[in-house]
Amino acid sequence: MTNELNRRSFLKRTGQTGSLVLAGSLLPTVLAACGGNISNAPAAGAKIESKGLKTAGVLQWGATAENGAPYVYQNPDGSGLIGFEQEIADAIAKLMGISQKHVETDYAQMEQALQAGNFDVVINGWEATEDRQKTEIFTQSYYHYGQQIVVRTNDPRFANKTQDDTLSLTDLHGYKVGTGAGFKAETLLADDKAITLQSYDPDLPFNDLALGRIDAVLIDLPTVAYFVQGAGPGGQKNKDLKLIGKPFALGDYVIGLNKSNPNAETLRKELDQALTELKSNGTLRQIYQKWNLWNDQQAAIGIK
């Protein structure tokens, strides 16, 4: 599966050099710190300004489109950028009555580029880690993501498990489980000594799972949606694999802004207003359904 080579941008999505702070009991605290308390957001339907932008009329957002599916990436037909975050950026800009511009930035340099003012915001599977909170402020969450278990379709050990089940790391005890090096799942699996961890770099573990070299995969749901379910142009459905259980070890994708920018708080409020509207008018739900990312866990962040 050639798509397994296209995964560099996934490696650092959880900011592995910083602390992972969005799972479990820390979630409410972090959401409050990054503006994720949607009850305090501006009312839906109100006029949305764009006074916080560095360039009037253009929302400039940093992200890496190189091998960035399904977040943002080049359409295989050559027509331009696509991805669920590309669609979110476009939807925000339309609500503000402005245009949007993707600024290609290497993921490892994203924080530095944000602080240098190369763009207004980061929209790239970004999370509010403890390290980032020192230099950034954050919008409310626009996607509530989690870790997804994938197994072989014909594995009798998981024959009775479905996507509706509530599973956890305990269900992987005694198994050899693969994930990508640098993924949040790698940290979770490494901390559980009842699981044998197999990390993959640069490839993803799905081929080895299909071949029976490992027992299961644990990895971000958006990665699974593209590389296993085939969601989006270029995605290839793998019939040898299936998803079991709801995503767990939940975290949140947020929009990051440079804390030292004097207009950051103004722009954050404007973006929060736009996200509140996209949650209430069904736009975010439609985007996530299109990309096989929708689940009932999105209700926790107010998506209807």
N, C-alpha and C positions, 0 to 999 in steps of 0.2 A: 504494500500500500504506500505509494509515493507520498501521500499527504503526511505520513508520519515524520518525514524529514522537515516539514514546515511547521516547526513548533518553537523556534527560538524565543519568540515574543512571549510565550506562555511561562517561561522559566522564572521570570522575575516579577510576575503579576502580584504576588503577595508581599513583595519587598523583603526578600529573605535576609537582607542585611540588617533589617530592623526587627522590632518585636511584633509578633502577630497578636493583635489585640481585639479582634472582632468576633471571636467565638465565645459561645456559652454565656456565662454570667456577666462578662464584660461588655456585652453588646449594648445594653441600655445606656451605660456610661459614655461609651464612645459616640453613640448616636447623638446624645445630648451635646457632647463636646463639638461635634461637627455639624450641628444644625439638623440632625436627623429627626428631631421631635416635630413631626409634621403638624401637630396640633397648634404649633406656634408659627406656622408658615402663613404667608399672606393668603387672603381668601381667593378661591378659584374664580375666574371670570373678570378679575380686576385688570386694569390696563397695565401691561408689562413694559417697563422702560428698559433702556440699554445704556444708561449713563456711565456704567462702570467699565466700559470697554476701552482698551488702549487706542484703538482706531475706530472712530465713529462708524456705525453701520456694519461692522464685521466682527463676528465672534470667532476668534482665532483659538484653536484648540490643538494641544500637542498630543500626539499618539504615534506609535509605530505601526505602519501598514505592512511592513516587511514580514511575511509569513504570519500575519496577525489574525487570521480567520478564527472564529467568526466575529471578532470584535470590530476590526476595520482592516480591510485588505483589498487588493486589486481584483476586480472582477475578472475571471479567467477569459471572458470574451473581449477584454481590452476596453470596456466602456467607461472605466473609472472606478472610484472607490465604492465599496459596499461594506455591509456589516451592520450588526445591530446597534453599535455605538455611533456609526456614521448616521444611521437613521435617527437616533436620539438627538444628535447635534443638529441635524437638519430640522427636526421638529421644534427644538428650542428656538432656533433662529427664526423660524416662521412665526412663532407666537410673538416674538419681539419685533417682527417686521423688518428683519435685517438679513444679511447673508452670513454664511459660515465658511470658514477656511481651515482645512486640516493642515497642520504644520508637522511634517515628517521629522521625527526625533527618535534617536536610539533610546530604547527603554532604560538602559543603564545611565543615560545622561539626562533623563526626563526631569528629575528634581533640579539639577543644575540649570537646565534650560528655562524652567519655570522661574527660578530666582533671578535669572538674567533678563527676564521680561521678553523672551522670544515669542511668547503667546500669552493669551489671557488665562487659560485654564488647562488642566490635564483631564482628558476623558479617555481612559485607557485601562479599564479594569483596575482602577485606582482604589486603594484602601487607606483608611485613616490610622496608620500605624503610629506608635508612640514617637518614633523618630520624626515622622513627617509632621506631627502636631507641633513640633518646635518651630517650624518655618512656614507652615501652611494653615489655612482655614478650609473648611469643607462644607459642601452643600448637604442637604438631606440625601438619603440613599435613593438611588434610582433602580437598583436591582439587588435582591436578596438571594445571594448564591450560596451553594453548599458543595460538599464533597459527595460524589456519586460512585456507587459500587457498580462495577461491570464484571460479568462472568460469561463463560461460554454458554451458548444457547442450549446445548445438549448435555450439560454437566448435571448428572443426577443428584449431586449433593445440594443443588440449588433449585431443583425442579419445582418445589412448592413455594418459592419466593417470588413475589411480584413487586412492581413499582409502588404499590400502595402500602407495602409493609413499612413499619418503622424499625429501621436497623441501626446498628452502631458498629464501632470497632470490635466489640465483643463477638459479632457475627463473623469476623474474619480471623478469630483466634485459631491458631494451629495451621494457618494457610500461608503460602508464599504470595505476597501481594506486590504488584508493581505500580510505580508512578513515575512521573518525570522529576529529574533532579531539580531542586529549587522550588518545587511546588509546595504549597501549604500542606498537602497530603503527605509529603515526605517527612515533615516534622511530626505530624500526628502518628504516622506508622512507626517512626523510629523510637518514639517515646513509649510504645506499647511492646513490651518484650515477648508477648505471647504471639506476635506476628513476625514472620520473616520478611523483611523489606528487600525489594529489588528495585533499585533506582536506575533510570534510563536517561542517557545523555549521549548523543543528541536526539536519538529516536524516542518515540513514545512507545508504551508497552503493549499496545493492542495486538500487534502481530504475534508476539510471544504468548499472549493469552490465548489467541485463537489456535496456536500450535500446541498448547498444553504445557508450555514451559513454566508458566506460573498459574496460580489458581484463580486470581482475581486482580482487578485494577481498581484503585481508588484515586480519583482525580476530579478537578473542577467540572461542574455540570456543563458550562459552555463548551469546554473542550470535547466532552462526550457528545454533545449535540451535533457538532460538526464532524468529528472523526469516526463516530460510531453510528449515529443516526442519519448522517448525511444531510444535515440541514444547511441550506444555502448553496449557492453556486460553487462548484468545485468539491463539495462534500461528497463522500462516498459511503453509502450505507453498508455496514458490515453485518451480514445476516448470521454470521457465526457467533455473534456476541449479543448480549441482552443486558438491560439495566435492571437492577433489583433494589428495592427500598427507595424511600424518599431521600433527597439530599440531606446531609447532616453536617455538624460542625459549621454552622451557618456564619456567613460574613456579609459585608455590604460593599457594593461599588458606589463611590461618591465622586463628585467633581472637586478637584483640588485647585486652590487659588494661593497665590503668593501672599503670605501674611504681611510682608513689608510694603506691598503695593497700597498706597493710600486709598485707592478706589476698590480694594478687594471686598470690603464689607458691603459696599453699595452693590457690586456685581453679584455677590453671594445672595443677597436678598432678591435680586431680580431673577437669578437662576432658580432659587427656591420657589418663587412664584410660578415660573414656567413649569417646573417639575410637578408642582401641586396640580396645575391645570392638566398636564399630560397624564397624571395618575387618575384624575377624576373624569376626564373626557374619553377614556378608553384607549388613547393612543399608545401608551406604554404596553398595555395588555396585547394590543394588536401586533406590535413589534415582536414581543416575546413569543406569541403564538406562531408567528411567521418563522421564527428561528428555532422553534422547538425548545424554548427556554421557559415557557409558562408553567407554573404550578401554583397550588393553593397557598404556598408559603409567601407569595408576594402580597397577600392581604396584610401581613405583619407590617409592611411599610406603606400601606394605604393605597395600593393599586387596585382599582375596581375592574 
